[in-house]
């Protein structure tokens, strides 16, 4: 499954549960995570999406490490099953992932 397909399904699952799922673009800062997920209660999680066989680039590993050093919740989600598990974890009271 393509990364773009996983990303669009993640966006839909988050929105169905009342969350926000913004595309994260930071000019001049390559390698930032793909999405910012915000739950209805304000929890914020940065999500880097990959296919099941996708790998992080060095700049992505560096950006994630820098964000985590500062206390950010950053997840690397690989594949559709992992995306569904992520949504189930972050939105435990929501409808089951599609």
DSSP file (Angstrom, degrees, kcal/mol; ACC not computed):
  #  RESIDUE AA STRUCTURE BP1 BP2  ACC     N-H-->O    O-->H-N    N-H-->O    O-->H-N    TCO  KAPPA ALPHA  PHI   PSI    X-CA   Y-CA   Z-CA
    1    1 A X              0   0    0      0, 0.0    51,-0.2     0, 0.0    78,-0.1   0.000 360.0 360.0 360.0 137.8    0.0    0.0    0.0
    2    2 A X     >  -     0   0    0      1,-0.1     4,-1.9    49,-0.1     3,-0.5  -0.361 360.0-122.2 -72.4 150.5    1.3    3.5   -0.9
    3    3 A X  H  > S+     0   0    0      1,-0.2     4,-2.7     2,-0.2     5,-0.2   0.870 112.7  57.4 -58.5 -38.5    2.2    5.9    1.8
    4    4 A X  H  > S+     0   0    0      1,-0.2     4,-2.2     2,-0.2    -1,-0.2   0.849 105.6  50.5 -64.0 -33.3   -0.3    8.5    0.4
    5    5 A X  H  > S+     0   0    0     -3,-0.5     4,-2.1     2,-0.2    -1,-0.2   0.915 110.9  48.1 -69.4 -43.4   -3.1    5.9    0.8
    6    6 A X  H  X S+     0   0    0     -4,-1.9     4,-2.5     1,-0.2    -2,-0.2   0.916 112.1  51.3 -60.6 -43.3   -2.1    5.2    4.4
    7    7 A X  H  X S+     0   0    0     -4,-2.7     4,-2.4     1,-0.2    -2,-0.2   0.918 109.5  47.9 -62.8 -45.2   -1.9    9.0    5.1
    8    8 A X  H  X S+     0   0    0     -4,-2.2     4,-1.9     1,-0.2    -1,-0.2   0.877 112.8  48.9 -66.6 -35.8   -5.4    9.7    3.6
    9    9 A X  H  X S+     0   0    0     -4,-2.1     4,-2.7     2,-0.2    -1,-0.2   0.891 109.8  52.1 -69.2 -39.0   -6.9    6.8    5.7
   10   10 A X  H  X S+     0   0    0     -4,-2.5     4,-2.6     2,-0.2     5,-0.2   0.940 108.6  50.9 -60.4 -46.7   -5.2    8.1    8.8
   11   11 A X  H  X S+     0   0    0     -4,-2.4     4,-2.4     1,-0.2    -2,-0.2   0.926 112.0  47.3 -56.3 -46.7   -6.7   11.6    8.2
   12   12 A X  H  X S+     0   0    0     -4,-1.9     4,-2.5     1,-0.2    -1,-0.2   0.927 111.6  49.4 -62.9 -46.1  -10.1   10.1    7.8
   13   13 A X  H  X S+     0   0    0     -4,-2.7     4,-0.8     1,-0.2    -1,-0.2   0.903 113.0  47.4 -61.4 -41.8   -9.9    7.9   10.9
   14   14 A X  H ><>S+     0   0    0     -4,-2.6     5,-2.4     1,-0.2     3,-0.8   0.934 112.9  47.7 -65.3 -46.3   -8.7   10.8   13.1
   15   15 A X  H ><5S+     0   0    0     -4,-2.4     3,-1.8     1,-0.3    -2,-0.2   0.869 105.1  59.5 -64.4 -36.8  -11.4   13.2   11.8
   16   16 A X  H 3<5S+     0   0    0     -4,-2.5    -1,-0.3     1,-0.3    -2,-0.2   0.766 106.1  50.2 -61.6 -24.0  -14.1   10.6   12.3
   17   17 A X  T <<5S-     0   0    0     -3,-0.8    23,-0.3    -4,-0.8    -1,-0.3   0.258 125.8-100.1 -99.3  10.3  -13.2   10.6   16.0
   18   18 A X  T < 5S+     0   0    0     -3,-1.8    -3,-0.2     1,-0.3    -2,-0.1   0.578  82.2 126.5  85.8   9.4  -13.3   14.4   16.3
   19   19 A X      < -     0   0    0     -5,-2.4     2,-0.4    -6,-0.2    -1,-0.3  -0.399  57.3-120.5 -93.3 173.1   -9.6   15.0   16.1
   20   20 A X  E     -A   38   0A   0     18,-2.7    18,-2.3    -2,-0.1     2,-0.3  -0.880  18.3-170.6-110.0 147.0   -7.5   17.2   13.8
   21   21 A X  E     -A   37   0A   0     -2,-0.4    16,-0.2    16,-0.2     2,-0.2  -0.696  14.1-174.3-141.0  83.5   -4.9   15.8   11.5
   22   22 A X  E     -A   36   0A   0     14,-2.2    14,-2.6    -2,-0.3     2,-0.4  -0.526  29.2-116.9 -84.1 143.8   -2.9   18.6    9.9
   23   23 A X  E     -A   35   0A   0     12,-0.2     2,-0.8    -2,-0.2    12,-0.3  -0.652  31.7-137.0 -71.7 131.1   -0.2   18.2    7.3
   24   24 A X        +     0   0    0     10,-2.7     2,-0.4    -2,-0.4     8,-0.1  -0.846  33.4 164.1 -99.9 110.9    3.1   19.3    8.8
   25   25 A X        +     0   0    0     -2,-0.8     2,-0.4     5,-0.0     5,-0.1  -0.996   9.6 178.9-125.7 125.5    5.1   21.5    6.5
   26   26 A X    >   -     0   0    0     -2,-0.4     3,-2.3     3,-0.3     6,-0.1  -0.821  24.8-137.3-130.4  92.5    8.0   23.5    7.9
   27   27 A X  T 3  S+     0   0    0     -2,-0.4    -2,-0.0     1,-0.3     3,-0.0  -0.185  90.5  17.8 -52.1 133.4    9.9   25.5    5.3
   28   28 A X  T 3  S+     0   0    0      1,-0.0     2,-0.3     0, 0.0    -1,-0.3   0.446 109.1  89.0  84.1   0.8   13.6   25.4    5.8
   29   29 A X    X   -     0   0    0     -3,-2.3     3,-0.9     3,-0.0    -3,-0.3  -0.684  61.8-169.1-129.6  78.3   13.3   22.3    8.1
   30   30 A X  T 3   +     0   0    0     -2,-0.3    33,-0.1     1,-0.2    -5,-0.0  -0.302  65.4  35.2 -67.1 151.6   13.4   19.1    6.0
   31   31 A X  T 3  S+     0   0    0      1,-0.2    -1,-0.2    32,-0.1    33,-0.2   0.545  73.5 147.5  87.8   7.5   12.5   15.8    7.5
   32   32 A X    <   -     0   0    0     -3,-0.9    -1,-0.2    -6,-0.1    -8,-0.1  -0.394  59.9 -82.9 -70.7 157.1    9.8   16.9    9.9
   33   33 A X        -     0   0    0      1,-0.1    15,-0.3    15,-0.1    -9,-0.1  -0.112  35.5-120.3 -57.8 159.0    7.0   14.4   10.5
   34   34 A X  S    S+     0   0    0     13,-0.6   -10,-2.7     1,-0.1     2,-0.3   0.868  84.8  23.8 -69.6 -39.6    4.1   14.1    8.0
   35   35 A X  E     -AB  23  47A   0     12,-2.5    12,-3.0   -12,-0.3     2,-0.5  -0.923  54.8-146.9-135.8 151.8    1.2   14.9   10.3
   36   36 A X  E     -AB  22  46A   0    -14,-2.6   -14,-2.2    -2,-0.3     2,-0.5  -0.985  23.1-162.0-114.5 117.5    0.2   16.6   13.5
   37   37 A X  E     -AB  21  45A   0      8,-3.4     8,-2.8    -2,-0.5     2,-0.5  -0.881   6.4-172.7-103.4 129.0   -2.6   14.8   15.2
   38   38 A X  E     -AB  20  44A   0    -18,-2.3   -18,-2.7    -2,-0.5     6,-0.2  -0.984  13.3-145.5-123.6 122.1   -4.6   16.7   17.9
   39   39 A X    >   -     0   0    0      4,-2.5     3,-2.2    -2,-0.5   -20,-0.1  -0.336  31.5-102.3 -80.7 164.9   -7.2   14.9   19.9
   40   40 A X  T 3  S+     0   0    0    -23,-0.3    -1,-0.1     1,-0.3   -22,-0.1   0.781 124.2  52.8 -58.1 -25.8  -10.4   16.4   21.2
   41   41 A X  T 3  S-     0   0    0      2,-0.1    -1,-0.3     0, 0.0   -22,-0.0   0.340 125.3-100.5 -94.0   8.7   -8.9   16.8   24.6
   42   42 A X    <   +     0   0    0     -3,-2.2     2,-0.2     1,-0.3    -2,-0.1   0.431  68.6 149.7  95.7  -0.6   -5.8   18.6   23.3
   43   43 A X        -     0   0    0     47,-0.1    -4,-2.5    -5,-0.0     2,-0.5  -0.474  32.5-152.6 -66.1 135.8   -3.2   15.8   23.1
   44   44 A X  E     +B   38   0A   0     -6,-0.2    29,-0.4    -2,-0.2     2,-0.4  -0.952  16.9 176.8-118.1 129.3   -0.8   16.4   20.3
   45   45 A X  E     -B   37   0A   0     -8,-2.8    -8,-3.4    -2,-0.5     2,-0.4  -0.998  20.7-144.4-132.3 130.3    1.1   13.7   18.5
   46   46 A X  E     -Bc  36  74A   0     27,-2.9    29,-3.1    -2,-0.4     2,-0.5  -0.806  21.9-159.8 -92.6 133.9    3.5   14.1   15.5
   47   47 A X  E     -Bc  35  75A   0    -12,-3.0   -12,-2.5    -2,-0.4   -13,-0.6  -0.961  16.0-166.5-126.0 123.2    3.3   11.2   13.1
   48   48 A X  E     - c   0  76A   0     27,-3.0    29,-2.8    -2,-0.5     2,-0.4  -0.938  22.2-151.9-101.5 120.5    5.8   10.1   10.4
   49   49 A X  E     + c   0  77A   0     -2,-0.6     2,-0.3    27,-0.2    29,-0.2  -0.737  20.6 167.4 -98.0 141.4    4.1    7.7    8.1
   50   50 A X  E     - c   0  78A   0     27,-2.4    29,-2.5    -2,-0.4     2,-0.1  -0.962  37.6-106.4-141.3 157.9    5.9    5.0    6.2
   51   51 A X    >   -     0   0    0     -2,-0.3     3,-1.1    27,-0.2   -49,-0.1  -0.308  52.5 -91.9 -70.9 172.1    4.9    1.9    4.2
   52   52 A X  T 3  S+     0   0    0      1,-0.3    -1,-0.1   -51,-0.2    26,-0.1   0.798 130.8  34.5 -59.2 -27.6    5.6   -1.4    5.9
   53   53 A X  T 3  S+     0   0    0      2,-0.1    -1,-0.3     0, 0.0    25,-0.0   0.386  93.0 120.8-107.2   2.2    9.0   -1.5    4.3
   54   54 A X    <   -     0   0    0     -3,-1.1     2,-0.3     1,-0.0    -4,-0.1  -0.303  47.3-152.5 -68.4 151.1    9.7    2.2    4.3
   55   55 A X        -     0   0    0     23,-0.0     2,-0.2    -2,-0.0    -4,-0.1  -0.916  17.8-109.4-125.0 151.4   12.8    3.5    6.1
   56   56 A X        -     0   0    0     -2,-0.3     2,-0.1     1,-0.1    -6,-0.0  -0.562  30.2-127.8 -76.2 139.7   13.5    6.8    7.8
   57   57 A X     >  -     0   0    0     -2,-0.2     4,-2.3     1,-0.1     3,-0.3  -0.465  29.1-106.6 -76.6 159.5   16.1    9.1    6.1
   58   58 A X  H  > S+     0   0    0      1,-0.2     4,-2.3     2,-0.2     5,-0.2   0.889 121.6  52.7 -55.5 -41.7   18.9   10.4    8.3
   59   59 A X  H  > S+     0   0    0      1,-0.2     4,-2.6     2,-0.2    -1,-0.2   0.860 108.2  51.3 -65.9 -34.0   17.4   13.9    8.4
   60   60 A X  H  > S+     0   0    0     -3,-0.3     4,-2.6     2,-0.2     5,-0.2   0.917 109.2  49.8 -67.7 -42.8   14.1   12.4    9.6
   61   61 A X  H  X S+     0   0    0     -4,-2.3     4,-2.3     2,-0.2    -2,-0.2   0.914 112.7  48.3 -59.9 -42.5   15.8   10.5   12.4
   62   62 A X  H  X S+     0   0    0     -4,-2.3     4,-2.5     2,-0.2    -2,-0.2   0.942 111.8  47.8 -64.2 -48.3   17.6   13.7   13.4
   63   63 A X  H  X S+     0   0    0     -4,-2.6     4,-2.3     1,-0.2    -2,-0.2   0.915 112.5  49.4 -60.3 -43.6   14.4   15.8   13.4
   64   64 A X  H  X S+     0   0    0     -4,-2.6     4,-2.7     1,-0.2    -1,-0.2   0.922 111.2  49.5 -62.2 -44.2   12.5   13.1   15.4
   65   65 A X  H  X S+     0   0    0     -4,-2.3     4,-2.3    -5,-0.2    -2,-0.2   0.912 110.9  49.7 -61.2 -43.3   15.3   12.9   18.0
   66   66 A X  H  X S+     0   0    0     -4,-2.5     4,-0.8     2,-0.2    -1,-0.2   0.899 112.5  47.3 -63.7 -40.7   15.4   16.7   18.4
   67   67 A X  H ><>S+     0   0    0     -4,-2.3     5,-2.2     1,-0.2     3,-0.7   0.918 112.2  49.4 -66.8 -43.7   11.6   16.9   18.9
   68   68 A X  H ><5S+     0   0    0     -4,-2.7     3,-2.1     1,-0.2    -2,-0.2   0.862 102.5  61.7 -65.0 -35.7   11.7   14.0   21.4
   69   69 A X  H 3<5S+     0   0    0     -4,-2.3    -1,-0.2     1,-0.3    -2,-0.2   0.810 105.2  49.6 -57.3 -28.6   14.5   15.7   23.3
   70   70 A X  T <<5S-     0   0    0     -4,-0.8    -1,-0.3    -3,-0.7    -2,-0.2   0.256 128.5 -97.6 -97.3  10.7   12.1   18.5   23.9
   71   71 A X  T < 5S+     0   0    0     -3,-2.1    -3,-0.2     1,-0.3     2,-0.1   0.515  70.8 150.1  91.8   5.3    9.3   16.3   25.1
   72   72 A X      < -     0   0    0     -5,-2.2     2,-0.9    -6,-0.1    -1,-0.3  -0.463  48.9-126.4 -73.5 143.5    7.3   15.9   21.9
   73   73 A X        +     0   0    0    -29,-0.4   -27,-2.9    -2,-0.1     2,-0.5  -0.813  39.3 174.6 -87.8 105.8    5.3   12.7   21.3
   74   74 A X  E     -c   46   0A   0     -2,-0.9     2,-0.4   -29,-0.2   -27,-0.2  -0.965   8.5-169.7-119.8 128.7    6.6   11.6   17.9
   75   75 A X  E     -c   47   0A   0    -29,-3.1   -27,-3.0    -2,-0.5     2,-0.6  -0.915  18.5-149.1-119.6 144.1    5.5    8.3   16.4
   76   76 A X  E     -c   48   0A   0     -2,-0.4     2,-0.6   -29,-0.2   -27,-0.2  -0.966  21.0-166.2-106.9 116.6    6.7    6.4   13.3
   77   77 A X  E     -c   49   0A   0    -29,-2.8   -27,-2.4    -2,-0.6     2,-0.7  -0.918   2.0-166.4-111.6 117.3    3.8    4.5   11.9
   78   78 A X  E     -c   50   0A   0     -2,-0.6     4,-0.5   -29,-0.2   -27,-0.2  -0.882  52.0 -15.9-112.5 106.4    4.6    1.8    9.4
   79   79 A X  S  > S-     0   0    0    -29,-2.5     4,-1.7    -2,-0.7     5,-0.1  -0.043  84.5 -72.6  92.8 166.3    1.7    0.4    7.4
   80   80 A X  H  > S+     0   0    0      1,-0.2     4,-2.5     2,-0.2     5,-0.2   0.874 126.9  55.4 -67.6 -39.4   -2.0    0.4    7.6
   81   81 A X  H  > S+     0   0    0      1,-0.2     4,-2.2     2,-0.2    -1,-0.2   0.912 109.6  47.6 -60.8 -40.7   -2.2   -2.0   10.5
   82   82 A X  H  > S+     0   0    0     -4,-0.5     4,-2.5     2,-0.2    -1,-0.2   0.863 109.7  53.6 -67.6 -35.5    0.1    0.3   12.5
   83   83 A X  H  X S+     0   0    0     -4,-1.7     4,-2.3     2,-0.2    -2,-0.2   0.917 110.0  47.2 -64.7 -43.0   -2.0    3.3   11.6
   84   84 A X  H  X S+     0   0    0     -4,-2.5     4,-2.4     2,-0.2    -2,-0.2   0.911 112.5  49.4 -63.8 -42.3   -5.2    1.6   12.9
   85   85 A X  H  X S+     0   0    0     -4,-2.2     4,-2.2    -5,-0.2    -2,-0.2   0.895 109.6  52.4 -64.1 -40.0   -3.4    0.6   16.1
   86   86 A X  H  X S+     0   0    0     -4,-2.5     4,-2.7     2,-0.2     5,-0.3   0.940 110.7  46.7 -60.0 -48.3   -2.2    4.2   16.5
   87   87 A X  H  X S+     0   0    0     -4,-2.3     4,-2.6     1,-0.2    -2,-0.2   0.907 111.1  51.9 -62.9 -41.7   -5.7    5.5   16.2
   88   88 A X  H  < S+     0   0    0     -4,-2.4    -1,-0.2     1,-0.2    -2,-0.2   0.885 113.3  45.6 -62.0 -38.2   -7.1    2.9   18.6
   89   89 A X  H >< S+     0   0    0     -4,-2.2     3,-0.6    -5,-0.2    -2,-0.2   0.933 118.5  39.6 -68.6 -47.0   -4.4    3.9   21.1
   90   90 A X  H 3< S+     0   0    0     -4,-2.7     2,-0.2     1,-0.3    -2,-0.2   0.775 126.4  35.3 -78.8 -27.5   -4.8    7.7   20.8
   91   91 A X  T >< S+     0   0    0     -4,-2.6     3,-1.8    -5,-0.3    -1,-0.3  -0.578  70.0 162.7-122.1  66.6   -8.6    7.6   20.5
   92   92 A X  T <  S+     0   0    0     -3,-0.6    -1,-0.1     1,-0.3    -2,-0.1   0.734  76.1  46.6 -63.8 -22.7   -9.6    4.7   22.8
   93   93 A X  T 3  S+     0   0    0     -3,-0.1    -1,-0.3   -76,-0.1     3,-0.1   0.376  95.1 101.1 -99.0   4.3  -13.2    5.7   23.1
   94   94 A X  S <  S-     0   0    0     -3,-1.8     3,-0.1    -7,-0.2   -77,-0.1  -0.189  85.8 -78.2 -81.8 176.5  -13.7    6.3   19.4
   95   95 A X        -     0   0    0    -79,-0.1    -1,-0.2     1,-0.1     3,-0.1  -0.345  64.9 -83.9 -67.5 157.7  -15.4    4.1   16.8
   96   96 A X        -     0   0    0      1,-0.1    -1,-0.1    -3,-0.1    -4,-0.0  -0.353  56.3 -91.1 -67.5 145.1  -13.2    1.2   15.6
   97   97 A X              0   0    0    -13,-0.2    -1,-0.1     1,-0.2   -13,-0.1  -0.211 360.0 360.0 -58.3 142.8  -10.8    2.1   12.8
   98   98 A X              0   0    0    -89,-0.2    -1,-0.2    -3,-0.1    -2,-0.1   0.452 360.0 360.0 -75.8 360.0  -12.0    1.6    9.3
